[in-house]
Amino acid sequence: MGLADARAMHPQIEAIEADPAADARMLAGLADWCDRYTPLVALDGRDGRFLDITVCGRRFGGEEALAGDLLSRLAGHGFDARAGLAGTPGAAWAMARHRAGADGKAVILAPGGEAEALRPLPVAALRLDAETVIRLESVGLRRIGALMEVPRAPLARRFGRRLLERLDQAMGRLDEPISPRLALPALSAERRLAEPVTQAEELEHLAESLCRTLKERLEERGKGARSLELALFRTDGEVHRIAVGLSRPIRDPALVRRLFRERLTQGGPDAGCGYELVRLSVLTAAPFEGLQSGFDGRQDEEDLAGLIDRIHARLGPGVVLRPVTIASHLPERAVRHVPFDLAAPAQAEAGGQPRPVRLFSRPEPIEAMAEIPEGPPLMFRWRHALYRVSSAEGPERLAPEWWREEGARTRDYYRVEDSAGRRFWLYRQGLYSEPGAMPRWFLHGLFA
């Protein structure tokens, strides 16, 4: 009824403006909260959630105990919820929305009992659109049991194949996978706490303990963690997720503890009244190769990787970059920097002549005197200083990337050394034999 009529009948009624965005945020948070029962949580419209609890009931003493715990906790948070358990998503949806009552108990179907339970329910329990429901009711097909008695071919011709698909999905004759809102982790371990914890040090200890459990499973697979997530379930239903990316696969519990210490102590989440459930998940894993300390510098590589992981944990991913080689004719384009916490892309094989230790991002113009037509420079001026060349090697000719720059000119590179022993990497852009424009000289890098 209208608000004015409602207030005439109940003057004490309180009207609050609808806030769909806030409702969506609340329902998203509710889906996060349901993650304590199963990682496979899917959205169902604006007011429903699908939970795939296959083999999850054993942690709670059975599926009935799981459903009872879920409904009682939701009631404690102020939600009026209905739940249905069945062997198919369609049957569970029908039980929750058309058979469950307000007694706080879930409707649980025994395996194979879908047909008998669905017979007395209205056709809307098959998740059909409103137009199809109206058309079915107009010809007297108001119950699912009536649909089961009608030949399938006439139903498909008159009401479409979607009707039969929904019926077969609810009965279990046609598979219906659900799409979880979050990616399923490779591995996970959790700890349910008898008393809520609030201190960051306690959470660090729990993360280390859970990592020991995951370490055994990672060792069995010969893998290490490349990204980890620590999920913290607060007593009031809020869920905090802390993810860390790693520059290399690891499975050392002490290192994992140090990484999460950075996130928990530097502007960490508000523990409120405490966390009652802590879960550590391996989001992505990669083959793990143990490194033996020795004289080859591998220990230094491990120390560097650990430092980079701590920087990422404190400042966020993508802060530290590493160079990788890519296929390009031009040296300044043959190197790209990518974040350390991302998997390294396929690198181009290094070829040609040695490259300088320091390569300028932009070649710097110089004035050079050289033998014509293709001789090395005899002297050159760079940054107002004159350098006399005592020896030179080259040229190394690099063709232009004509598909990227129209009118690009050939480069001839020379490795030269001046009278003081300094070594430079120069190139001549263009040829003296080309008509029109004179060649230009550039300094591109410095050798050690």
C-alpha positions as a Python dict, from the first residue, in 0.01 Angstrom:
ca = {
    (1, 'M'): (0, 0, 0),
    (2, 'G'): (96, 363, -21),
    (3, 'L'): (294, 522, 260),
    (4, 'A'): (12, 763, 348),
    (5, 'D'): (-238, 476, 390),
    (6, 'A'): (12, 279, 597),
    (7, 'R'): (72, 576, 831),
    (8, 'A'): (-306, 626, 868),
    (9, 'M'): (-335, 268, 992),
    (10, 'H'): (-10, 266, 1195),
    (11, 'P'): (97, 621, 1292),
    (12, 'Q'): (411, 489, 1467),
    (13, 'I'): (552, 340, 1144),
    (14, 'E'): (901, 458, 1051),
    (15, 'A'): (988, 513, 684),
    (16, 'I'): (1349, 496, 567),
    (17, 'E'): (1467, 578, 215),
    (18, 'A'): (1589, 276, 19),
    (19, 'D'): (1965, 257, -46),
    (20, 'P'): (2029, -13, -310),
    (21, 'A'): (2405, 51, -308),
    (22, 'A'): (2426, -6, 67),
    (23, 'D'): (2214, -319, 32),
    (24, 'A'): (2453, -452, -234),
    (25, 'R'): (2754, -385, -10),
    (26, 'M'): (2584, -558, 281),
    (27, 'L'): (2500, -863, 70),
    (28, 'A'): (2857, -876, -62),
    (29, 'G'): (2980, -872, 296),
    (30, 'L'): (2733, -1148, 379),
    (31, 'A'): (2876, -1358, 95),
    (32, 'D'): (3225, -1303, 242),
    (33, 'W'): (3093, -1415, 580),
    (34, 'C'): (2952, -1736, 425),
    (35, 'D'): (3306, -1821, 314),
    (36, 'R'): (3357, -1968, 662),
    (37, 'Y'): (3144, -2265, 552),
    (38, 'T'): (3270, -2319, 198),
    (39, 'P'): (3491, -2134, -52),
    (40, 'L'): (3228, -2196, -323),
    (41, 'V'): (2983, -1912, -262),
    (42, 'A'): (2786, -1781, -559),
    (43, 'L'): (2547, -1488, -593),
    (44, 'D'): (2178, -1552, -654),
    (45, 'G'): (1998, -1236, -750),
    (46, 'R'): (1964, -951, -502),
    (47, 'D'): (1875, -1149, -191),
    (48, 'G'): (2008, -1504, -224),
    (49, 'R'): (2334, -1696, -205),
    (50, 'F'): (2431, -2042, -328),
    (51, 'L'): (2673, -2241, -109),
    (52, 'D'): (2824, -2561, -245),
    (53, 'I'): (2887, -2753, 79),
    (54, 'T'): (2987, -3084, -79),
    (55, 'V'): (3212, -3267, 175),
    (56, 'C'): (3212, -2953, 394),
    (57, 'G'): (2955, -3084, 641),
    (58, 'R'): (3201, -3320, 811),
    (59, 'R'): (3380, -3024, 969),
    (60, 'F'): (3058, -2927, 1149),
    (61, 'G'): (2928, -3271, 1236),
    (62, 'G'): (2708, -3313, 930),
    (63, 'E'): (2512, -3102, 684),
    (64, 'E'): (2221, -3054, 922),
    (65, 'A'): (2457, -2919, 1190),
    (66, 'L'): (2619, -2689, 930),
    (67, 'A'): (2283, -2547, 823),
    (68, 'G'): (2176, -2504, 1185),
    (69, 'D'): (2495, -2318, 1272),
    (70, 'L'): (2457, -2092, 967),
    (71, 'L'): (2095, -1998, 1042),
    (72, 'S'): (2154, -1945, 1413),
    (73, 'R'): (2451, -1717, 1347),
    (74, 'L'): (2253, -1518, 1090),
    (75, 'A'): (1968, -1480, 1336),
    (76, 'G'): (2216, -1357, 1595),
    (77, 'H'): (2327, -1088, 1349),
    (78, 'G'): (1966, -980, 1293),
    (79, 'F'): (1891, -1157, 964),
    (80, 'D'): (1569, -1346, 893),
    (81, 'A'): (1704, -1621, 666),
    (82, 'R'): (1564, -1934, 499),
    (83, 'A'): (1777, -2226, 386),
    (84, 'G'): (1729, -2538, 177),
    (85, 'L'): (1971, -2827, 122),
    (86, 'A'): (1942, -3060, -174),
    (87, 'G'): (2148, -3250, -427),
    (88, 'T'): (2087, -2985, -696),
    (89, 'P'): (2101, -2603, -687),
    (90, 'G'): (1750, -2584, -837),
    (91, 'A'): (1592, -2804, -569),
    (92, 'A'): (1778, -2622, -290),
    (93, 'W'): (1654, -2287, -428),
    (94, 'A'): (1296, -2415, -436),
    (95, 'M'): (1315, -2549, -79),
    (96, 'A'): (1460, -2225, 60),
    (97, 'R'): (1208, -1996, -109),
    (98, 'H'): (890, -2205, -116),
    (99, 'R'): (906, -2457, 169),
    (100, 'A'): (1130, -2319, 444),
    (101, 'G'): (945, -2151, 728),
    (102, 'A'): (1031, -1902, 998),
    (103, 'D'): (1120, -2169, 1254),
    (104, 'G'): (1494, -2123, 1195),
    (105, 'K'): (1540, -2471, 1048),
    (106, 'A'): (1658, -2564, 702),
    (107, 'V'): (1463, -2794, 471),
    (108, 'I'): (1692, -3086, 393),
    (109, 'L'): (1613, -3328, 112),
    (110, 'A'): (1741, -3683, 118),
    (111, 'P'): (1936, -3795, -191),
    (112, 'G'): (1693, -3878, -469),
    (113, 'G'): (1400, -3705, -300),
    (114, 'E'): (1386, -3405, -533),
    (115, 'A'): (1091, -3521, -743),
    (116, 'E'): (863, -3593, -448),
    (117, 'A'): (952, -3266, -275),
    (118, 'L'): (900, -3054, -587),
    (119, 'R'): (559, -3193, -690),
    (120, 'P'): (339, -2975, -463),
    (121, 'L'): (536, -2653, -525),
    (122, 'P'): (421, -2381, -767),
    (123, 'V'): (587, -2359, -1108),
    (124, 'A'): (759, -2036, -997),
    (125, 'A'): (983, -2258, -782),
    (126, 'L'): (1164, -2363, -1103),
    (127, 'R'): (1318, -2012, -1134),
    (128, 'L'): (1116, -1926, -1443),
    (129, 'D'): (1056, -1575, -1568),
    (130, 'A'): (725, -1408, -1478),
    (131, 'E'): (585, -1428, -1832),
    (132, 'T'): (636, -1806, -1852),
    (133, 'V'): (476, -1853, -1510),
    (134, 'I'): (168, -1657, -1616),
    (135, 'R'): (135, -1854, -1941),
    (136, 'L'): (163, -2186, -1754),
    (137, 'E'): (-97, -2085, -1497),
    (138, 'S'): (-333, -1968, -1772),
    (139, 'V'): (-355, -2326, -1905),
    (140, 'G'): (-396, -2481, -1560),
    (141, 'L'): (-33, -2583, -1502),
    (142, 'R'): (14, -2429, -1157),
    (143, 'R'): (216, -2701, -984),
    (144, 'I'): (544, -2870, -1076),
    (145, 'G'): (374, -3208, -1038),
    (146, 'A'): (136, -3115, -1320),
    (147, 'L'): (435, -3037, -1545),
    (148, 'M'): (580, -3379, -1476),
    (149, 'E'): (267, -3545, -1611),
    (150, 'V'): (260, -3353, -1940),
    (151, 'P'): (452, -3488, -2244),
    (152, 'R'): (780, -3300, -2289),
    (153, 'A'): (758, -3230, -2662),
    (154, 'P'): (439, -3016, -2644),
    (155, 'L'): (581, -2825, -2345),
    (156, 'A'): (899, -2742, -2536),
    (157, 'R'): (709, -2629, -2846),
    (158, 'R'): (472, -2403, -2654),
    (159, 'F'): (685, -2269, -2368),
    (160, 'G'): (1041, -2314, -2492),
    (161, 'R'): (1329, -2542, -2400),
    (162, 'R'): (1421, -2325, -2100),
    (163, 'L'): (1126, -2471, -1907),
    (164, 'L'): (1249, -2827, -1955),
    (165, 'E'): (1608, -2726, -1871),
    (166, 'R'): (1497, -2579, -1539),
    (167, 'L'): (1292, -2889, -1460),
    (168, 'D'): (1579, -3123, -1547),
    (169, 'Q'): (1826, -2915, -1344),
    (170, 'A'): (1603, -2927, -1036),
    (171, 'M'): (1554, -3303, -1075),
    (172, 'G'): (1925, -3370, -1123),
    (173, 'R'): (1896, -3495, -1481),
    (174, 'L'): (2101, -3200, -1609),
    (175, 'D'): (2413, -3065, -1441),
    (176, 'E'): (2409, -2704, -1323),
    (177, 'P'): (2744, -2578, -1197),
    (178, 'I'): (2754, -2264, -985),
    (179, 'S'): (3007, -1988, -1047),
    (180, 'P'): (3176, -1882, -721),
    (181, 'R'): (3229, -1510, -673),
    (182, 'L'): (3591, -1567, -563),
    (183, 'A'): (3852, -1786, -729),
    (184, 'L'): (3905, -2119, -556),
    (185, 'P'): (4248, -2122, -381),
    (186, 'A'): (4498, -2393, -461),
    (187, 'L'): (4535, -2484, -92),
    (188, 'S'): (4399, -2352, 237),
    (189, 'A'): (4419, -2419, 609),
    (190, 'E'): (4209, -2262, 884),
    (191, 'R'): (4187, -2242, 1262),
    (192, 'R'): (3861, -2194, 1455),
    (193, 'L'): (3934, -2023, 1784),
    (194, 'A'): (3766, -2092, 2115),
    (195, 'E'): (3838, -1732, 2222),
    (196, 'P'): (3858, -1437, 1979),
    (197, 'V'): (4204, -1286, 1922),
    (198, 'T'): (4278, -918, 1872),
    (199, 'Q'): (4657, -877, 1890),
    (200, 'A'): (4868, -864, 1575),
    (201, 'E'): (5131, -1088, 1737),
    (202, 'E'): (4873, -1360, 1792),
    (203, 'L'): (4762, -1335, 1429),
    (204, 'E'): (5125, -1362, 1314),
    (205, 'H'): (5167, -1679, 1520),
    (206, 'L'): (4848, -1825, 1369),
    (207, 'A'): (4967, -1743, 1015),
    (208, 'E'): (5299, -1919, 1084),
    (209, 'S'): (5121, -2221, 1231),
    (210, 'L'): (4885, -2249, 935),
    (211, 'C'): (5178, -2217, 695),
    (212, 'R'): (5340, -2521, 856),
    (213, 'T'): (5030, -2718, 767),
    (214, 'L'): (5036, -2589, 409),
    (215, 'K'): (5410, -2653, 381),
    (216, 'E'): (5361, -3029, 404),
    (217, 'R'): (5098, -3023, 131),
    (218, 'L'): (5313, -2799, -89),
    (219, 'E'): (5609, -3032, -45),
    (220, 'E'): (5397, -3327, -157),
    (221, 'R'): (5319, -3139, -478),
    (222, 'G'): (5671, -3003, -526),
    (223, 'K'): (5543, -2646, -530),
    (224, 'G'): (5575, -2320, -341),
    (225, 'A'): (5336, -2031, -284),
    (226, 'R'): (5352, -1730, -519),
    (227, 'S'): (5062, -1544, -356),
    (228, 'L'): (4898, -1587, -17),
    (229, 'E'): (4582, -1457, 146),
    (230, 'L'): (4509, -1433, 517),
    (231, 'A'): (4131, -1419, 578),
    (232, 'L'): (4024, -1292, 921),
    (233, 'F'): (3663, -1349, 1026),
    (234, 'R'): (3549, -1106, 1295),
    (235, 'T'): (3293, -1197, 1559),
    (236, 'D'): (3050, -934, 1425),
    (237, 'G'): (3047, -1093, 1079),
    (238, 'E'): (3296, -862, 902),
    (239, 'V'): (3573, -1030, 702),
    (240, 'H'): (3918, -884, 641),
    (241, 'R'): (4140, -1024, 367),
    (242, 'I'): (4514, -954, 348),
    (243, 'A'): (4693, -1071, 33),
    (244, 'V'): (5068, -1072, -33),
    (245, 'G'): (5247, -1143, -359),
    (246, 'L'): (5589, -1308, -370),
    (247, 'S'): (5881, -1262, -606),
    (248, 'R'): (5959, -1636, -597),
    (249, 'P'): (5783, -1953, -474),
    (250, 'I'): (5827, -1999, -98),
    (251, 'R'): (5701, -2227, 179),
    (252, 'D'): (5901, -2107, 478),
    (253, 'P'): (5663, -2040, 774),
    (254, 'A'): (5902, -1790, 937),
    (255, 'L'): (5921, -1586, 617),
    (256, 'V'): (5543, -1590, 581),
    (257, 'R'): (5510, -1462, 936),
    (258, 'R'): (5746, -1171, 865),
    (259, 'L'): (5555, -1078, 550),
    (260, 'F'): (5218, -1065, 723),
    (261, 'R'): (5373, -876, 1016),
    (262, 'E'): (5432, -585, 777),
    (263, 'R'): (5065, -580, 677),
    (264, 'L'): (4924, -636, 1026),
    (265, 'T'): (5135, -371, 1203),
    (266, 'Q'): (5145, -103, 934),
    (267, 'G'): (4787, 26, 920),
    (268, 'G'): (4643, -321, 973),
    (269, 'P'): (4269, -398, 992),
    (270, 'D'): (4059, -310, 1295),
    (271, 'A'): (4014, -626, 1501),
    (272, 'G'): (3705, -490, 1679),
    (273, 'C'): (3589, -747, 1933),
    (274, 'G'): (3829, -1003, 1788),
    (275, 'Y'): (3861, -1268, 1520),
    (276, 'E'): (3705, -1610, 1568),
    (277, 'L'): (3829, -1776, 1250),
    (278, 'V'): (4162, -1740, 1068),
    (279, 'R'): (4231, -1895, 727),
    (280, 'L'): (4552, -1896, 523),
    (281, 'S'): (4512, -1973, 152),
    (282, 'V'): (4759, -2029, -129),
    (283, 'L'): (4602, -1836, -416),
    (284, 'T'): (4865, -1934, -674),
    (285, 'A'): (5146, -2188, -660),
    (286, 'A'): (5449, -2256, -878),
    (287, 'P'): (5717, -2528, -899),
    (288, 'F'): (5960, -2498, -609),
    (289, 'E'): (6333, -2550, -655),
    (290, 'G'): (6546, -2566, -342),
    (291, 'L'): (6862, -2355, -356),
    (292, 'Q'): (7184, -2464, -188),
    (293, 'S'): (7409, -2196, -42),
    (294, 'G'): (7754, -2180, -196),
    (295, 'F'): (7994, -1957, -385),
    (296, 'D'): (7758, -1890, -676),
    (297, 'G'): (7568, -1602, -512),
    (298, 'R'): (7237, -1786, -476),
    (299, 'Q'): (7215, -1700, -107),
    (300, 'D'): (7240, -1333, -206),
    (301, 'E'): (6955, -1388, -452),
    (302, 'E'): (6740, -1535, -175),
    (303, 'D'): (6819, -1240, 55),
    (304, 'L'): (6732, -996, -222),
    (305, 'A'): (6403, -1174, -295),
    (306, 'G'): (6315, -1169, 77),
    (307, 'L'): (6385, -795, 96),
    (308, 'I'): (6169, -729, -209),
    (309, 'D'): (5883, -932, -62),
    (310, 'R'): (5898, -728, 259),
    (311, 'I'): (5894, -403, 61),
    (312, 'H'): (5589, -521, -131),
    (313, 'A'): (5418, -629, 190),
    (314, 'R'): (5469, -283, 340),
    (315, 'L'): (5423, -54, 38),
    (316, 'G'): (5211, -265, -194),
    (317, 'P'): (5276, -464, -512),
    (318, 'G'): (5447, -319, -817),
    (319, 'V'): (5686, -94, -621),
    (320, 'V'): (6008, -279, -712),
    (321, 'L'): (6071, -348, -1080),
    (322, 'R'): (6311, -576, -1264),
    (323, 'P'): (6438, -553, -1621),
    (324, 'V'): (6353, -818, -1879),
    (325, 'T'): (6463, -833, -2239),
    (326, 'I'): (6210, -828, -2518),
    (327, 'A'): (6242, -866, -2893),
    (328, 'S'): (6323, -530, -3054),
    (329, 'H'): (6573, -403, -3307),
    (330, 'L'): (6643, -86, -3107),
    (331, 'P'): (6845, -125, -2784),
    (332, 'E'): (6642, 136, -2592),
    (333, 'R'): (6327, -68, -2660),
    (334, 'A'): (6477, -412, -2594),
    (335, 'V'): (6437, -386, -2216),
    (336, 'R'): (6112, -354, -2020),
    (337, 'H'): (6064, -325, -1645),
    (338, 'V'): (5800, -544, -1480),
    (339, 'P'): (5704, -584, -1111),
    (340, 'F'): (5904, -844, -919),
    (341, 'D'): (5587, -1006, -782),
    (342, 'L'): (5463, -1093, -1131),
    (343, 'A'): (5579, -1395, -1324),
    (344, 'A'): (5859, -1302, -1560),
    (345, 'P'): (5751, -1294, -1926),
    (346, 'A'): (5936, -1491, -2187),
    (347, 'Q'): (6263, -1308, -2250),
    (348, 'A'): (6427, -1264, -2586),
    (349, 'E'): (6761, -1433, -2634),
    (350, 'A'): (7054, -1198, -2609),
    (351, 'G'): (7240, -1182, -2937),
    (352, 'G'): (7483, -966, -3130),
    (353, 'Q'): (7776, -776, -2979),
    (354, 'P'): (7827, -695, -2607),
    (355, 'R'): (7610, -417, -2468),
    (356, 'P'): (7729, -141, -2231),
    (357, 'V'): (7670, -156, -1858),
    (358, 'R'): (7494, 181, -1862),
    (359, 'L'): (7247, 238, -2145),
    (360, 'F'): (7090, 581, -2179),
    (361, 'S'): (6710, 586, -2202),
    (362, 'R'): (6749, 841, -2484),
    (363, 'P'): (7062, 853, -2702),
    (364, 'E'): (7245, 1186, -2660),
    (365, 'P'): (7358, 1376, -2971),
    (366, 'I'): (7731, 1434, -3018),
    (367, 'E'): (7959, 1604, -3272),
    (368, 'A'): (8194, 1352, -3435),
    (369, 'M'): (8471, 1351, -3695),
    (370, 'A'): (8488, 1018, -3883),
    (371, 'E'): (8628, 861, -4195),
    (372, 'I'): (8394, 853, -4494),
    (373, 'P'): (8195, 653, -4593),
    (374, 'E'): (8171, 406, -4301),
    (375, 'G'): (8476, 462, -4082),
    (376, 'P'): (8473, 488, -3703),
    (377, 'P'): (8488, 827, -3532),
    (378, 'L'): (8836, 976, -3479),
    (379, 'M'): (8721, 1224, -3216),
    (380, 'F'): (8387, 1346, -3077),
    (381, 'R'): (8247, 1616, -2852),
    (382, 'W'): (7997, 1523, -2581),
    (383, 'R'): (7860, 1761, -2320),
    (384, 'H'): (8113, 2029, -2422),
    (385, 'A'): (8409, 1793, -2367),
    (386, 'L'): (8635, 1667, -2648),
    (387, 'Y'): (8737, 1299, -2660),
    (388, 'R'): (9007, 1156, -2889),
    (389, 'V'): (8951, 795, -2999),
    (390, 'S'): (9250, 563, -2959),
    (391, 'S'): (9081, 239, -3070),
    (392, 'A'): (8745, 135, -3214),
    (393, 'E'): (8548, -180, -3303),
    (394, 'G'): (8262, -201, -3547),
    (395, 'P'): (8040, -123, -3713),
    (396, 'E'): (7743, -328, -3589),
    (397, 'R'): (7457, -240, -3819),
    (398, 'L'): (7101, -240, -3679),
    (399, 'A'): (6816, -214, -3925),
    (400, 'P'): (6535, 32, -3843),
    (401, 'E'): (6190, -80, -3727),
    (402, 'W'): (6017, 38, -4042),
    (403, 'W'): (5681, -101, -3928),
    (404, 'R'): (5677, 140, -3630),
    (405, 'E'): (5848, 452, -3765),
    (406, 'E'): (5814, 556, -4124),
    (407, 'G'): (6137, 692, -4266),
    (408, 'A'): (6359, 550, -3988),
    (409, 'R'): (6732, 535, -4073),
    (410, 'T'): (6994, 264, -4034),
    (411, 'R'): (7222, 270, -3729),
    (412, 'D'): (7592, 173, -3732),
    (413, 'Y'): (7720, 114, -3374),
    (414, 'Y'): (8088, 144, -3269),
    (415, 'R'): (8263, 51, -2945),
    (416, 'V'): (8536, 309, -2896),
    (417, 'E'): (8800, 384, -2633),
    (418, 'D'): (8953, 726, -2580),
    (419, 'S'): (9310, 814, -2485),
    (420, 'A'): (9223, 804, -2113),
    (421, 'G'): (9084, 447, -2132),
    (422, 'R'): (8716, 539, -2116),
    (423, 'R'): (8492, 325, -2335),
    (424, 'F'): (8180, 447, -2516),
    (425, 'W'): (7906, 307, -2734),
    (426, 'L'): (7838, 538, -3031),
    (427, 'Y'): (7633, 508, -3342),
    (428, 'R'): (7589, 689, -3669),
    (429, 'Q'): (7228, 731, -3780),
    (430, 'G'): (7206, 724, -4156),
    (431, 'L'): (7466, 671, -4427),
    (432, 'Y'): (7682, 922, -4613),
    (433, 'S'): (7570, 758, -4937),
    (434, 'E'): (7204, 847, -4868),
    (435, 'P'): (7091, 1151, -5061),
    (436, 'G'): (6925, 1442, -4887),
    (437, 'A'): (7014, 1436, -4514),
    (438, 'M'): (7359, 1409, -4356),
    (439, 'P'): (7418, 1132, -4100),
    (440, 'R'): (7401, 1223, -3730),
    (441, 'W'): (7606, 1084, -3441),
    (442, 'F'): (7477, 980, -3098),
    (443, 'L'): (7621, 843, -2773),
    (444, 'H'): (7402, 558, -2646),
    (445, 'G'): (7589, 405, -2353),
    (446, 'L'): (7902, 368, -2139),
    (447, 'F'): (8106, 55, -2078),
    (448, 'A'): (8256, -26, -1738),
}
